[in-house]
Amino acid sequence: MRGVAFIGGAGPGPEQCRALVSGADFLVAADSGLILAEQAGLRPDWIVGDMDSLDELLRLEAYPPDRILRYPPDKDFTDTELALHLLWEKGCDETWLIGGGGGRMDHLFAIRSLFEREPHPHHWFTAGEAIHCLNEQVKLSKRLYPGALLSIFPLGEGPWELQSQGLKWPLEGLAWDRGYFGLSNVLLEADFSLFAEQGRFLVILPQKRLEE
């Protein structure tokens, strides 16, 4: 099952949000992620968090009380973590994040750190980026536009080995280690692919598609 968590911070536009959640089994809004969801005309199944960044608490009155899980501000988990934990508890084996762009740098680092864990999110969509967690023995194929920039960061313990097609600088045989990265590689053509022979990687792409 696929679950989607709307989180606070800059996210895609309403049309893109609706396209991203198509076919999802559960929608959860973490605190001000509710604003992003409602701007896209979406009604989350649950709302979680301390609600300290929600613009109007009156928004909550439109939802059943048993679907609102409110926590104190002094807690051990971020609102994003609470949303993910709820999705995992509901049986979602694939989890996506929408939102979380811009804002405080420590918040961005905290979300990035979630991809180092087990379990971890699979995709993260901000206002400008599409971020994918590429697991071992999984292929990522996309269609963007020639000249688009792609960056890659190894995750987890390794070892890491990656194959690529359609990139200016091929990734075969590249020696990866913790703290290493491949920054601003260039797509030579619209269609490209990555295959993780070993290890897990974070792949950062622009949101813009060829047809846009």
N, C-alpha and C positions, 0 to 999 in steps of 0.2 A: 504494500500500500504506500501511497505517496502523500506526505503531509507538507504543507507550506506554512511557514511562520513569517508574518509581516512584523518587521521590527522598526524601531525608531531610527530616523536618519533619512537621507535622500534616497529615493527609489525611482523606478521607472515610471513613465506616465501611465494614466489610467488604462489606455488600450493595451499597452504591453503587459500590465499587471493582469488584466483579464485573460490575455493569451497564455501567460505563464501558469495560471492556476487551472486552466482547462484540464479536466480529467483528474484533478486532485481529489483525494478522499477526505482530507480534513484541512481546515483553515484555522490557524490560531493567530491572534494579534497580541503582540507583546507591548503593553503600555501604549505609547504614541504610535506604534505600528497600526493601531486601529484607525488613525486618521488616514494613513496611506490606503488601507483597505477600503474604507468608506468612500474616499475620493474616486476609487475605481468602481464604485457601485457594488462592492462586495460586502457580504455579511459573514464575519468569522463564526466558526462553531464555538470557539472559546476565546476568552480574553484573560490574559494573565499579566501579573506584574504589580509593582507598588503604585502605579498610576501617578508618579510624581512629574512626568513630562506630558501627560495628557492635557490638551488645552481646555477641555470642558468635561468635567465629571458627569454632566448631564447626558453625555453620549452613552453612558453605561445603562441608563434607564430604558433604553430600547432593547435590552437583552435580558433573557431570563437570569435571575440571580444565581442559579446553580451553574451557569455557564461563565460566571465571572470569578476567577480565582485571584483574590487580592492578597498581597503580601506586604509586610512592614518594610519600610525603607532600609532598615538595618537587617540584611539577610546575607546568606552565604553564596547565593547565585545571582547572576545578572538576569534581567528580564528575558533576554535572548536564550539563556540556558534553560530557564523555566519553560519557555515555549517549546524548545527542543525536547526536553524531558517529557513533557506532556504528549508530544507526538510519538515519541518512542513507547511510552506507556500504552498508547492507543494502538500499537502494533505497526506503526509506519516504519518500514525498512528503507525508505528513501525520503530524505528530508531536504527541503529547499528553504533558503532565506531570501526575503525580498525587502529591500530597504537597507539602512545602515551605512549609506554613503555620506561623505563629508563629515562635519562635526569634529568631535574631540579625537585626537590621535590615539589616546589610550583606549578608547572604545573600538577603534579600527583594529588595533593590535589584539585586543581581547577577542574579537570575532575571528580574526585570522588564526589565533591559537586554538580555536575550537576544531579546526581541521587537522590538528595534530593528534586528536584524541580518538579513542574507540568507545562507543560509536561516534561518528562525526557527520556534519552536514555534507551533502553531495554537490549542491550548487548554491551560489549566492549572487543575487542580481541587485546592483545599485543603480543610481541614476545614469551612470556612464559606463559601467563595467558589467561584463558577464564572467563570473568566476566559477571554475569547475574543479572539482576534486577528481583527479584521474587515478583510479586504483590499478593495482597490478593486474596484468593480463586483460586490460580493458582498452578499447579503442575509442578515441574521441574524433569524430568527423564533423566539420562545420563548413558553412558557406558564408563568407563575409565579403571582402572586396580586396583586390590587389593593393598592397601598400599598408594594409592594416597592421598594427603592432601587436605582438603577442609576447607575454612574459611568463616565465616558468620558475617555480620554486619547489625544491624537494621537500617532502613531508615525512614524518615518522623516522624510523631507525635505519632504513636502507637495507641492503644495497639498492642503488638506483640505476636503471638503464631505460633509455627512451629512444623510440624510433619516430621519424617524422617524414612527411611528404608535403611539398608545396611551400617550404620555408627557404628564405635566403641563406640561412646558416643551418645546415642539417644537424641533427642532434645525435645521430648514431655515433657510438664510441666516446661520447663526451663523458669526462670523469666528474661525477657529482659527489658532493659531500655536504654535511650539515653546514649551513651558512652560505653555501654557494647558490647561484641563481643564473638564469638566462634572461637577460633584460632586453626588451625592445627588438626581438626578432621580427622579421618582415615577411608578410605573406606575398609570395610571388604571383599567386593566382587566387581566384575566389575560393576554390575548394582546397581544403588542406586536411591533414589528419595527423594524429599523434597516437602512438601505441606504447603503453608502459610495459616493457618486458619484465622489469623488476621495480618494486618500490611504489610509492605514492607521490603524486605531484599536485601542486596548485597551479592552475593555468588561468591567466588573466587576459581577457579579450575585450575589445570595445563592444558596447551594446548594438551599435549600428549594424544593420544587415545590408547586403548588396542591393536588395530591392528598395531600400529606403533612400 
